[in-house]
């Protein structure tokens, strides 16, 4: 199935209950993907990510959670989605 087919189907839905069910499925799938990405990282590893103002931040992983990874930089701690992290 093509992405455009999915988009067209979503726009054709008239029932709020069906939209809610599909939304729940998408959230579960997103959570699964995030959890799969966390296995690529280990506590103590150096990582980098784009900060709030577009600057590149580097830090060390201090904790791996279900959905996020806690990173300690020189100035602060961050909870970041693993999809936004790169190993140094």
C-alpha positions, 0 to 999 in steps of 0.5 A: 500500500502506498503512502498516498493510499493511506492518506486518502483512506484517512481522509475518507473516515467519517467515524471518530471512533475509527480515527481514535482506534487508528491513532492508538495503533500509530502511537503503539507502533511509534513506541515500538520503534522508539524502544527498538532504537534505544537498544543501539545505545549504552549507558556511558556512551558519548552522543550528540544531538541538535539542541533547542536553538540548533546548536550541536550538544554533546554529552554522555548517556546516564540513563536509558528509559523506555521512550527516552534517553537521559543525556548529561552535557556540561551544563544540564541534563536532557531527556531525548528521543533516541531517534534524535541522538547520534553516537560520537 
